[in-house]
Amino acid sequence: MAGKGRNHILLVLFIGVLMGALDIAIVGPALPAIGIYFQADTRTLTWIYTVYILFFMLGTPLMAKLSDRRGRRFIYILDVFLFGVGSFITAFSPSIEILLLGRAIQGLGAGGIFPIASAFIGDTFPPEKRGGALGIIGAVFGVAYILGPIIGGLIIEYGWQWLFIINIPIALLVIILSLFLLPKTGKKEVKYFDWKGILVLGISLASLTYAINHLNTEHLFTSILSGQVWPFLIIFAVFLFIFLKVEMRSQDPVIKPEFFKNREITLTSVISIFSGLNEAGMIFIPAFAIVALGFNNSQASLMLLPLVVAMGIGAPVVGRVLDKVGSKILMITGGLALAAGLFIFGVVGYQFNFFILSGIFIGLGLSALLGAPVRFIMLNEFPVYERAAGQGLININTSIGQLIGGTVVGAIIASMGSSTSAYGFAYLFLSFTALLITIMAFGLKGRIAELKMMVEPK
């Protein structure tokens, strides 16, 4: 495909990914207003965020698999349509229950947008151009997750409903552009679809999400022993085991267990979980700025900008460099940059200049770990007819890391009295996990082996 056609495709994918990514975290500033509007308690309000993540994780393997089988353009448009419908239901919901239904539909649609976008790039861009394109998509996803609360804080002045109303015309635009600009991809006729695997995976992920949502970060170990947590952790583990058994026997599994015999896929999956864990820790940066630097809420929110700008610049640059040096060196460098930034945060983050420097290092690190390199690896390691499934696996792993990370970091901070030293210790803990990422990245394939995988048929 000519360069102009590829750029048109990238534009459509860019808008869709930005739309879906912003809605992961954009609701944060609106939760108090929604709580007052529906007279909902704090526990119920947390589900506005959590139900989106849950159905995002469920939608990812389902839609990715469908796109591999039924054609990418059709499923991509379906996902954007679902996202738009969910946004409409959420904006005009008469009750908190209907609002949660809307958020679930939103998440289901968004879960398919991201892996299909990356798979489209694998289908339409030549190998030497994929890194740059994936870098742009990675920048959108990473920056939107952190920038969402800032944008939400600006829009909320006009009413919380506008956070979702604004999605409707954008979704309509993406659908129209998709019909004209996205190429049709071939269908793979299959008589069997792994609905049993989807159902079992759904029960497992739902149980994990419910358990995490009922953890009390101030009394973590006590809450783990409560009836609302430990039984659901057991259900999660049991159904995860059942899922693996079901997939091993399935004619066409959603996630083939045999792929995890591939060291590259296994390492990348674990790295994605740890990267999501670290990304979730960034939501505490404004609170850290309030405690350590004495800022008010508005000033504290702006302290995310160095991180956001670094990711926005770093992700496309990483994508460009990826085409020249390969993924391994970038993953190692990203892990080291993230570890360094978090270490500075933990030790001298209470000083303004070091606070800014830390954000820059963290943003550059996350731009590599959450951006093009991991998606590039999965494009290489998965066969063409499983590309979207491979990209979806990254999203599931990252989302699990986000769910766990927010709880763990919150528990550390709360258990130590939410003081400056508490935040410092939490970021030192994250720095240690970033070092683990770096160590794991040394096990990835080098550039020569990666180039060989790019040219060999899979």
C-alpha positions as CSV (number, residue, x, y, z in Angstrom):
1,M,0.0,0.0,0.0
2,A,1.3,3.5,-0.9
3,G,2.4,5.8,1.9
4,K,-0.6,8.2,1.5
5,G,-3.0,5.3,2.0
6,R,-1.1,4.1,5.1
7,N,-1.2,7.5,6.6
8,H,-5.0,7.7,6.1
9,I,-5.3,4.3,7.9
10,L,-3.1,5.6,10.7
11,L,-5.3,8.6,11.1
12,V,-8.4,6.5,11.5
13,L,-6.7,4.2,14.0
14,F,-5.2,7.2,15.9
15,I,-8.6,8.8,16.5
16,G,-10.3,5.5,17.6
17,V,-7.5,4.6,20.0
18,L,-7.4,8.1,21.5
19,M,-11.2,8.1,22.0
20,G,-11.1,4.7,23.8
21,A,-8.0,5.3,25.8
22,L,-9.1,8.6,27.3
23,D,-12.2,7.0,28.7
24,I,-10.2,4.7,30.9
25,A,-9.2,7.4,33.3
26,I,-11.1,10.5,32.3
27,V,-13.9,9.8,34.7
28,G,-11.7,10.2,37.8
29,P,-12.5,13.9,38.3
30,A,-16.2,13.3,37.6
31,L,-16.7,10.7,40.3
32,P,-17.7,13.1,43.1
33,A,-20.2,14.9,40.8
34,I,-21.7,11.5,39.6
35,G,-21.9,10.4,43.3
36,I,-23.9,13.5,44.2
37,Y,-26.1,13.2,41.1
38,F,-27.1,9.5,41.8
39,Q,-26.5,9.6,45.6
40,A,-24.1,6.7,45.2
41,D,-21.5,5.7,47.8
42,T,-17.8,5.5,47.2
43,R,-17.7,1.7,46.7
44,T,-20.3,1.9,44.0
45,L,-18.5,4.8,42.3
46,T,-15.3,2.8,42.0
47,W,-17.1,0.4,39.7
48,I,-17.5,3.2,37.1
49,Y,-13.8,2.8,36.5
50,T,-13.5,-0.9,37.3
51,V,-16.4,-2.1,35.2
52,Y,-14.8,-0.4,32.2
53,I,-11.5,-2.2,32.8
54,L,-13.2,-5.5,33.3
55,F,-15.2,-5.4,30.1
56,F,-12.2,-3.9,28.3
57,M,-10.3,-7.1,29.3
58,L,-13.2,-9.3,28.2
59,G,-13.7,-7.5,24.9
60,T,-10.0,-7.7,24.0
61,P,-9.7,-11.4,23.4
62,L,-13.3,-11.7,22.0
63,M,-13.0,-8.9,19.5
64,A,-9.4,-9.7,18.6
65,K,-10.3,-13.3,17.8
66,L,-13.4,-12.2,15.8
67,S,-11.3,-9.7,13.8
68,D,-8.8,-12.5,13.0
69,R,-11.7,-14.6,11.7
70,R,-14.4,-12.2,10.4
71,G,-12.3,-9.3,9.0
72,R,-10.7,-6.4,10.8
73,R,-12.6,-3.5,9.3
74,F,-16.1,-5.0,10.2
75,I,-15.1,-5.7,13.8
76,Y,-13.3,-2.4,14.2
77,I,-16.4,-0.5,13.1
78,L,-18.5,-2.7,15.4
79,D,-16.3,-1.9,18.3
80,V,-16.4,1.9,17.7
81,F,-20.2,1.6,17.3
82,L,-20.5,-0.2,20.7
83,F,-18.3,2.4,22.3
84,G,-20.6,5.2,20.9
85,V,-23.7,3.4,22.1
86,G,-22.2,2.8,25.5
87,S,-21.2,6.5,25.7
88,F,-24.9,7.5,24.9
89,I,-26.3,5.2,27.6
90,T,-23.8,6.5,30.1
91,A,-24.4,10.2,29.4
92,F,-28.2,9.9,29.6
93,S,-28.5,7.2,32.2
94,P,-31.4,7.6,34.6
95,S,-29.8,5.5,37.3
96,I,-26.3,4.4,38.5
97,E,-27.1,0.9,37.3
98,I,-27.8,2.0,33.8
99,L,-24.7,4.1,33.9
100,L,-22.6,1.0,34.8
101,L,-24.3,-0.8,31.9
102,G,-23.2,1.9,29.6
103,R,-19.6,1.8,30.9
104,A,-19.6,-2.0,30.4
105,I,-20.6,-1.6,26.7
106,Q,-18.0,1.2,26.3
107,G,-15.3,-1.1,27.7
108,L,-16.4,-4.0,25.5
109,G,-16.0,-1.9,22.4
110,A,-12.8,-0.2,23.5
111,G,-11.3,-3.6,24.3
112,G,-11.3,-4.5,20.6
113,I,-10.2,-1.1,19.2
114,F,-6.6,-1.3,20.5
115,P,-5.5,-4.8,19.3
116,I,-7.3,-4.4,16.0
117,A,-5.5,-1.1,15.4
118,S,-2.1,-2.7,16.0
119,A,-3.0,-5.7,13.8
120,F,-4.1,-3.3,11.0
121,I,-0.6,-1.9,11.2
122,G,0.9,-5.3,10.9
123,D,-1.3,-6.1,7.9
124,T,-0.8,-2.8,5.9
125,F,2.7,-1.5,6.9
126,P,5.9,-3.1,5.6
127,P,8.2,-4.4,8.4
128,E,10.6,-1.5,8.2
129,K,7.7,1.0,8.8
130,R,5.8,-0.8,11.5
131,G,7.9,0.6,14.4
132,G,7.1,4.2,13.7
133,A,3.3,3.5,13.2
134,L,3.2,1.4,16.4
135,G,5.0,4.2,18.2
136,I,2.3,6.7,17.4
137,I,-0.4,4.3,18.6
138,G,1.6,3.6,21.7
139,A,2.0,7.3,22.4
140,V,-1.8,7.8,22.1
141,F,-2.6,5.0,24.5
142,G,0.0,5.8,27.1
143,V,-0.5,9.6,27.2
144,A,-4.3,9.3,27.2
145,Y,-4.3,7.1,30.3
146,I,-2.4,9.8,32.2
147,L,-3.8,12.9,30.5
148,G,-7.4,11.7,31.0
149,P,-7.8,13.1,34.5
150,I,-6.5,16.5,33.4
151,I,-8.9,16.7,30.4
152,G,-11.7,15.3,32.6
153,G,-11.1,18.1,35.1
154,L,-11.5,20.7,32.3
155,I,-14.7,19.2,30.8
156,I,-16.4,18.6,34.2
157,E,-17.1,22.3,34.5
158,Y,-19.8,21.9,31.9
159,G,-21.4,18.8,33.6
160,W,-20.2,15.2,33.9
161,Q,-22.5,14.1,31.1
162,W,-20.3,15.9,28.6
163,L,-17.4,13.5,29.3
164,F,-19.5,10.9,27.4
165,I,-21.6,13.1,25.0
166,I,-18.4,14.2,23.3
167,N,-17.6,10.6,22.3
168,I,-20.8,10.3,20.2
169,P,-19.8,12.5,17.3
170,I,-16.2,11.3,17.4
171,A,-17.4,7.7,17.2
172,L,-19.7,8.6,14.2
173,L,-16.7,10.3,12.5
174,V,-14.5,7.2,13.0
175,I,-17.2,4.9,11.6
176,I,-17.6,7.1,8.5
177,L,-13.8,7.3,7.9
178,S,-13.4,3.6,8.5
179,L,-15.9,2.8,5.8
180,F,-14.0,4.9,3.2
181,L,-10.4,4.5,4.3
182,L,-9.8,1.1,6.0
183,P,-9.2,-1.8,3.7
184,K,-11.2,-4.9,3.9
185,T,-9.3,-7.9,5.2
186,G,-10.0,-11.5,4.4
187,K,-12.2,-13.8,6.4
188,K,-11.2,-17.2,7.8
189,E,-14.1,-19.5,7.6
190,V,-14.4,-21.5,10.9
191,K,-17.3,-23.5,12.1
192,Y,-16.3,-23.3,15.7
193,F,-15.8,-20.4,18.0
194,D,-14.4,-20.8,21.5
195,W,-17.4,-19.3,23.5
196,K,-16.7,-21.7,26.4
197,G,-13.2,-20.3,26.7
198,I,-14.5,-16.7,26.6
199,L,-17.1,-17.5,29.3
200,V,-14.6,-19.2,31.7
201,L,-12.1,-16.4,31.2
202,G,-14.8,-13.9,31.9
203,I,-15.7,-15.5,35.2
204,S,-12.0,-15.6,36.2
205,L,-11.4,-12.0,35.3
206,A,-14.6,-10.8,36.9
207,S,-13.7,-12.6,40.2
208,L,-10.3,-11.0,40.2
209,T,-11.8,-7.6,39.5
210,Y,-14.4,-8.0,42.3
211,A,-11.8,-9.1,44.8
212,I,-9.4,-6.2,44.0
213,N,-12.3,-3.7,44.1
214,H,-13.2,-4.8,47.7
215,L,-9.6,-4.5,49.1
216,N,-9.1,-1.9,51.8
217,T,-5.7,-0.3,51.2
218,E,-5.6,0.9,54.8
219,H,-6.2,-2.6,56.2
220,L,-4.9,-4.7,53.3
221,F,-4.3,-8.0,55.0
222,T,-7.5,-7.9,57.0
223,S,-9.5,-7.1,53.9
224,I,-7.9,-10.0,52.1
225,L,-9.3,-12.4,54.7
226,S,-12.8,-10.9,54.3
227,G,-15.6,-12.8,52.7
228,Q,-15.7,-10.3,49.8
229,V,-12.1,-10.9,48.8
230,W,-10.5,-14.4,49.4
231,P,-13.4,-16.5,48.0
232,F,-13.2,-14.5,44.8
233,L,-9.4,-14.8,44.6
234,I,-9.9,-18.6,44.9
235,I,-12.6,-18.5,42.1
236,F,-10.2,-16.5,40.0
237,A,-7.4,-19.1,40.4
238,V,-9.7,-22.1,39.9
239,F,-11.3,-20.7,36.7
240,L,-8.0,-19.6,35.4
241,F,-6.8,-23.2,35.7
242,I,-10.1,-24.4,34.0
243,F,-9.5,-21.8,31.3
244,L,-6.1,-23.3,30.5
245,K,-7.6,-26.8,30.4
246,V,-10.4,-25.6,28.1
247,E,-8.0,-23.9,25.8
248,M,-5.8,-26.9,25.5
249,R,-8.7,-29.0,24.3
250,S,-10.4,-26.3,22.1
251,Q,-10.4,-26.6,18.3
252,D,-9.8,-22.9,17.9
253,P,-8.8,-21.4,21.4
254,V,-9.1,-17.7,22.1
255,I,-5.6,-17.7,23.6
256,K,-3.5,-20.8,22.6
257,P,-1.6,-22.1,25.6
258,E,1.1,-23.4,23.3
259,F,2.1,-19.8,22.5
260,F,3.5,-19.5,26.1
261,K,6.0,-22.2,25.2
262,N,7.5,-19.4,23.2
263,R,10.0,-17.6,25.6
264,E,9.6,-14.3,23.8
265,I,5.8,-14.2,24.2
266,T,6.0,-15.3,27.9
267,L,8.7,-12.7,28.7
268,T,6.8,-9.9,26.9
269,S,3.6,-10.9,28.7
270,V,5.2,-10.7,32.1
271,I,6.9,-7.4,31.2
272,S,3.5,-6.0,30.2
273,I,2.0,-6.9,33.6
274,F,4.8,-5.2,35.4
275,S,4.6,-2.2,33.1
276,G,0.8,-1.8,33.7
277,L,1.6,-2.1,37.5
278,N,4.0,0.8,37.2
279,E,1.7,2.9,35.0
280,A,-1.1,2.6,37.7
281,G,1.4,4.0,40.2
282,M,1.4,7.2,38.2
283,I,-2.1,8.1,39.3
284,F,-0.7,8.9,42.8
285,I,1.7,11.6,41.5
286,P,-0.7,14.6,42.0
287,A,-1.4,13.4,45.6
288,F,2.4,13.1,46.1
289,A,2.8,16.7,44.9
290,I,0.2,17.9,47.4
291,V,1.9,16.2,50.3
292,A,5.5,16.7,49.3
293,L,5.4,20.1,47.6
294,G,2.4,21.7,49.3
295,F,0.5,22.3,46.0
296,N,-3.3,22.6,45.7
297,N,-5.3,20.2,43.5
298,S,-5.0,22.3,40.3
299,Q,-1.3,22.7,40.6
300,A,-0.8,19.1,41.5
301,S,-2.6,17.9,38.4
302,L,-0.2,19.9,36.3
303,M,2.7,18.0,37.8
304,L,1.7,15.1,35.4
305,L,2.7,17.2,32.4
306,P,6.4,16.4,32.4
307,L,5.6,12.7,32.3
308,V,2.9,13.2,29.7
309,V,5.1,15.3,27.4
310,A,8.0,12.9,27.8
311,M,5.7,10.0,26.7
312,G,4.1,12.0,23.9
313,I,7.6,12.8,22.5
314,G,9.2,9.5,23.5
315,A,6.8,7.0,22.1
316,P,7.0,8.0,18.4
317,V,10.7,8.5,18.7
318,V,11.0,5.0,20.2
319,G,8.9,3.7,17.3
320,R,11.3,5.3,14.7
321,V,14.4,4.0,16.5
322,L,12.8,0.6,16.8
323,D,13.0,0.1,13.0
324,K,16.7,0.6,13.2
325,V,17.9,-1.1,16.5
326,G,15.2,-3.6,17.4
327,S,13.1,-4.1,20.5
328,K,15.5,-5.6,23.0
329,I,17.8,-2.6,23.4
330,L,14.8,-0.3,23.7
331,M,13.1,-2.5,26.3
332,I,16.3,-2.6,28.4
333,T,16.8,1.2,28.1
334,G,13.1,1.8,28.9
335,G,13.4,-0.3,32.0
336,L,16.5,1.5,33.2
337,A,15.0,4.9,32.6
338,L,11.8,3.9,34.4
339,A,13.8,2.5,37.4
340,A,16.0,5.7,37.5
341,G,13.0,8.0,37.5
342,L,11.1,6.1,40.2
343,F,14.3,5.9,42.3
344,I,14.7,9.7,42.1
345,F,11.1,10.1,43.0
346,G,11.5,7.8,46.0
347,V,14.7,9.5,47.3
348,V,14.5,13.2,46.5
349,G,11.0,13.6,44.9
350,Y,10.1,16.1,47.6
351,Q,12.3,18.7,45.8
352,F,10.7,20.4,42.9
353,N,13.5,20.1,40.3
354,F,14.0,16.4,41.0
355,F,10.2,15.9,40.9
356,I,10.2,17.3,37.3
357,L,13.3,15.3,36.3
358,S,11.7,12.1,37.7
359,G,8.6,12.6,35.6
360,I,10.7,13.0,32.4
361,F,12.6,9.8,33.1
362,I,9.4,7.9,33.9
363,G,7.7,9.1,30.8
364,L,10.6,8.1,28.6
365,G,10.7,4.7,30.2
366,L,7.0,4.0,29.9
367,S,7.0,5.2,26.3
368,A,9.3,2.2,25.5
369,L,7.6,-0.4,27.8
370,L,4.0,0.4,26.9
371,G,4.6,1.5,23.3
372,A,5.9,0.1,20.0
373,P,8.5,-2.5,21.2
374,V,6.1,-4.9,23.0
375,R,3.6,-4.7,20.1
376,F,6.3,-5.2,17.6
377,I,7.5,-8.4,19.4
378,M,4.0,-9.8,19.3
379,L,3.5,-9.0,15.6
380,N,6.7,-10.9,14.9
381,E,6.0,-13.9,17.2
382,F,2.3,-14.5,16.4
383,P,1.2,-15.9,13.0
384,V,-0.6,-13.5,10.6
385,Y,-4.0,-15.1,11.3
386,E,-3.5,-14.6,15.1
387,R,-2.1,-11.0,15.0
388,A,-5.0,-9.3,16.7
389,A,-5.1,-12.0,19.4
390,G,-1.4,-11.4,20.1
391,Q,-2.1,-7.7,20.4
392,G,-5.1,-8.3,22.6
393,L,-2.9,-10.4,25.0
394,I,-0.8,-7.3,25.7
395,N,-3.9,-5.3,26.6
396,I,-5.1,-8.0,29.0
397,N,-1.7,-8.3,30.7
398,T,-1.4,-4.5,31.0
399,S,-4.9,-4.1,32.4
400,I,-4.3,-6.8,35.1
401,G,-1.1,-5.0,36.0
402,Q,-3.1,-1.7,36.3
403,L,-5.7,-3.3,38.6
404,I,-3.1,-4.8,40.9
405,G,-0.7,-1.8,40.8
406,G,-3.3,0.7,41.9
407,T,-4.3,-1.5,44.9
408,V,-0.7,-2.4,45.9
409,V,0.7,1.2,45.7
410,G,-2.4,2.6,47.5
411,A,-2.0,0.0,50.2
412,I,1.7,0.9,50.8
413,I,0.9,4.6,51.0
414,A,-2.1,4.2,53.3
415,S,-0.3,1.7,55.6
416,M,2.5,4.3,56.1
417,G,0.2,7.2,56.9
418,S,0.1,8.9,53.5
419,S,3.2,10.9,54.4
420,T,6.0,12.0,52.1
421,S,8.1,9.0,53.2
422,A,5.2,6.7,52.4
423,Y,5.0,7.9,48.8
424,G,8.8,7.7,48.7
425,F,8.8,4.1,49.8
426,A,6.0,3.2,47.3
427,Y,8.0,4.6,44.4
428,L,11.1,2.8,45.6
429,F,9.1,-0.4,45.5
430,L,8.0,0.4,41.9
431,S,11.7,1.2,41.0
432,F,12.5,-2.4,42.1
433,T,9.8,-3.8,39.8
434,A,11.2,-1.7,37.0
435,L,14.6,-3.3,37.6
436,L,12.9,-6.7,37.3
437,I,11.6,-5.5,33.9
438,T,15.1,-4.6,32.8
439,I,16.5,-8.0,33.8
440,M,13.7,-9.8,32.0
441,A,14.3,-7.7,28.9
442,F,17.8,-9.1,28.6
443,G,16.2,-12.4,27.8
444,L,14.5,-11.1,24.7
445,K,15.8,-11.8,21.2
446,G,18.5,-9.7,19.8
447,R,18.2,-7.7,16.5
448,I,19.6,-10.4,14.2
449,A,17.1,-13.0,15.5
450,E,14.3,-10.5,15.4
451,L,15.0,-9.6,11.7
452,K,15.0,-13.3,10.9
453,M,11.5,-13.7,12.5
454,M,10.3,-10.7,10.4
455,V,11.1,-12.4,7.1
456,E,10.3,-16.0,7.9
457,P,6.6,-17.0,7.2
458,K,4.7,-18.0,10.4
